[in-house]
Amino acid sequence: MRYRDYKLEHFLADEFFIQWVKNPDANNRHFWEKWLQEHPEKRATVLEAAQLIRAVKYRTHVVVSDSVYVEAFENILRASGHGLSTQGDLSGISQWFCFFTLRKLVAMLVLGFCAWMAFVHMIQQQQEVDHVVVEVPQVTKQNPYGIKSLITLTDGSKVHLNAGSSIAYPKEFGSEARVVRLTGEAFFEVEPEFERPFIVETGNARVEVLGTSFNVNQQDGGNISVALVTGKVRVKDESGSLVNLEPNEMLIMEQGGKLHKTGFDPLEVLGWKEKRLVFKKDSFESVKQKIERWYGVEVQVKGKSPQGWAYTGVYLDEMLENVLTGIFYTSGITYRIEGKKVTITNPR
């Protein structure tokens, strides 16, 4: 029988498993940690088996004499308020012995005590066992503003991580699913694996795919957008609602829980991956936020922010100064760049 088919009783009888729990060394520790990474569905069973094994204490068998049994029983009766001062008391008790012998009574008490001690020991070992069984190495990649990166996962999938974003994933994916946690924005090119779905968790959303390419953006205001380029994805929100997306469809999940589908402009949504800074009827505040994220600078505004102002334009891997010149050339708004600080002045 293979380990993946084991039940609780099989683990309890397996010498190699018992050796790892009781006397871990480099060899058995390496084997079981790798095996658990590949079979996370067995963690609960392994944890329970390890707890039981750690709770068992092997001791030399002790033979208790009849006099000890009798003395123990007399102490129990005295503690419960039954005296043993008269022969009548003893004769009455002797009738009770016919039904339940001293040996059986004391044996029951001893077994109960041992069971209680085993339970206490299991609780004490809980933290140590959990550490051994549950620990899975995690990797976290974080991009500050102004920095984008390409990450290749162990399954061959690629993640284009935008500036001001982070992603966390296990060093080695398990056999059941490939799960990553995203904060910010990323474009995914997922290697298809029918038996191991690829899952992106971001905010209150869960995006599940088999093999596809799509963009996920957790915006600063709390809204989440999922734009599908190829393949199919299924998006689940915290209330359990499921939405399937087809290529060229985008799902927008508002912070209040409202969902709606729409089409999308690939240049506007995906241009950042190709080093294209895209503005499409962006407000002044939106332009400010995009510049801060794209170039990793702090933008301060002097004067009032222009009302009703909107800007449209595309820049391919341009310097900050050229972008600011293009944006404010005809508006009368001026700017000054000092290191990582940009001051925008609106004289109106």
JOVEN-V101754 format. One record per residue. N is the residue number from 1. RES is the residue in one small letter. NEAR is the number of other ideal C-beta (glycine too) atoms within 12 Angstrom. Layout:
N:RES:NEAR / N:RES:NEAR
This chain:
1:m:11 / 2:r:11 / 3:y:23 / 4:r:19 / 5:d:12 / 6:y:23 / 7:k:18 / 8:l:20 / 9:e:14 / 10:h:21 / 11:f:33 / 12:l:23 / 13:a:16 / 14:d:24 / 15:e:15 / 16:f:22 / 17:f:31 / 18:i:23 / 19:q:18 / 20:w:31 / 21:v:32 / 22:k:23 / 23:n:16 / 24:p:25 / 25:d:14 / 26:a:11 / 27:n:14 / 28:n:22 / 29:r:20 / 30:h:14 / 31:f:19 / 32:w:34 / 33:e:27 / 34:k:19 / 35:w:28 / 36:l:32 / 37:q:27 / 38:e:23 / 39:h:23 / 40:p:27 / 41:e:18 / 42:k:30 / 43:r:27 / 44:a:20 / 45:t:26 / 46:v:35 / 47:l:29 / 48:e:26 / 49:a:33 / 50:a:37 / 51:q:30 / 52:l:27 / 53:i:31 / 54:r:30 / 55:a:27 / 56:v:21 / 57:k:16 / 58:y:9 / 59:r:8 / 60:t:6 / 61:h:6 / 62:v:8 / 63:v:9 / 64:v:18 / 65:s:13 / 66:d:14 / 67:s:12 / 68:v:17 / 69:y:24 / 70:v:22 / 71:e:17 / 72:a:24 / 73:f:32 / 74:e:23 / 75:n:18 / 76:i:21 / 77:l:23 / 78:r:15 / 79:a:13 / 80:s:11 / 81:g:8 / 82:h:18 / 83:g:16 / 84:l:23 / 85:s:11 / 86:t:11 / 87:q:11 / 88:g:12 / 89:d:17 / 90:l:19 / 91:s:13 / 92:g:16 / 93:i:25 / 94:s:17 / 95:q:12 / 96:w:18 / 97:f:19 / 98:c:12 / 99:f:11 / 100:f:17 / 101:t:18 / 102:l:29 / 103:r:20 / 104:k:17 / 105:l:24 / 106:v:26 / 107:a:18 / 108:m:19 / 109:l:22 / 110:v:20 / 111:l:14 / 112:g:14 / 113:f:15 / 114:c:18 / 115:a:16 / 116:w:15 / 117:m:18 / 118:a:21 / 119:f:17 / 120:v:15 / 121:h:21 / 122:m:26 / 123:i:17 / 124:q:15 / 125:q:27 / 126:q:21 / 127:q:16 / 128:e:20 / 129:v:31 / 130:d:20 / 131:h:15 / 132:v:26 / 133:v:35 / 134:v:21 / 135:e:19 / 136:v:23 / 137:p:16 / 138:q:18 / 139:v:21 / 140:t:19 / 141:k:28 / 142:q:22 / 143:n:29 / 144:p:22 / 145:y:24 / 146:g:22 / 147:i:20 / 148:k:31 / 149:s:24 / 150:l:21 / 151:i:30 / 152:t:19 / 153:l:31 / 154:t:22 / 155:d:31 / 156:g:18 / 157:s:34 / 158:k:22 / 159:v:41 / 160:h:33 / 161:l:36 / 162:n:41 / 163:a:30 / 164:g:29 / 165:s:36 / 166:s:27 / 167:i:36 / 168:a:27 / 169:y:34 / 170:p:28 / 171:k:18 / 172:e:21 / 173:f:31 / 174:g:27 / 175:s:22 / 176:e:21 / 177:a:24 / 178:r:35 / 179:v:28 / 180:v:37 / 181:r:29 / 182:l:39 / 183:t:27 / 184:g:36 / 185:e:40 / 186:a:45 / 187:f:38 / 188:f:45 / 189:e:28 / 190:v:37 / 191:e:25 / 192:p:21 / 193:e:23 / 194:f:10 / 195:e:15 / 196:r:27 / 197:p:32 / 198:f:41 / 199:i:32 / 200:v:42 / 201:e:27 / 202:t:37 / 203:g:31 / 204:n:23 / 205:a:38 / 206:r:32 / 207:v:45 / 208:e:32 / 209:v:37 / 210:l:25 / 211:g:25 / 212:t:33 / 213:s:32 / 214:f:46 / 215:n:43 / 216:v:50 / 217:n:40 / 218:q:32 / 219:q:27 / 220:d:22 / 221:g:17 / 222:g:19 / 223:n:26 / 224:i:38 / 225:s:34 / 226:v:47 / 227:a:40 / 228:l:36 / 229:v:29 / 230:t:25 / 231:g:27 / 232:k:26 / 233:v:37 / 234:r:27 / 235:v:38 / 236:k:28 / 237:d:27 / 238:e:18 / 239:s:15 / 240:g:12 / 241:s:19 / 242:l:17 / 243:v:29 / 244:n:22 / 245:l:36 / 246:e:20 / 247:p:19 / 248:n:21 / 249:e:27 / 250:m:33 / 251:l:35 / 252:i:32 / 253:m:36 / 254:e:19 / 255:q:19 / 256:g:15 / 257:g:19 / 258:k:17 / 259:l:28 / 260:h:19 / 261:k:21 / 262:t:18 / 263:g:18 / 264:f:27 / 265:d:19 / 266:p:24 / 267:l:21 / 268:e:27 / 269:v:31 / 270:l:32 / 271:g:29 / 272:w:35 / 273:k:32 / 274:e:18 / 275:k:19 / 276:r:25 / 277:l:36 / 278:v:30 / 279:f:29 / 280:k:21 / 281:k:16 / 282:d:22 / 283:s:19 / 284:f:28 / 285:e:21 / 286:s:26 / 287:v:37 / 288:k:33 / 289:q:24 / 290:k:38 / 291:i:39 / 292:e:27 / 293:r:30 / 294:w:36 / 295:y:33 / 296:g:21 / 297:v:30 / 298:e:21 / 299:v:34 / 300:q:21 / 301:v:26 / 302:k:17 / 303:g:16 / 304:k:14 / 305:s:22 / 306:p:24 / 307:q:11 / 308:g:9 / 309:w:27 / 310:a:18 / 311:y:31 / 312:t:19 / 313:g:28 / 314:v:23 / 315:y:30 / 316:l:17 / 317:d:17 / 318:e:21 / 319:m:15 / 320:l:29 / 321:e:18 / 322:n:19 / 323:v:31 / 324:l:33 / 325:t:19 / 326:g:24 / 327:i:35 / 328:f:29 / 329:y:15 / 330:t:11 / 331:s:23 / 332:g:15 / 333:i:29 / 334:t:21 / 335:y:31 / 336:r:20 / 337:i:23 / 338:e:13 / 339:g:12 / 340:k:18 / 341:k:18 / 342:v:31 / 343:t:22 / 344:i:33 / 345:t:22 / 346:n:22 / 347:p:13 / 348:r:14
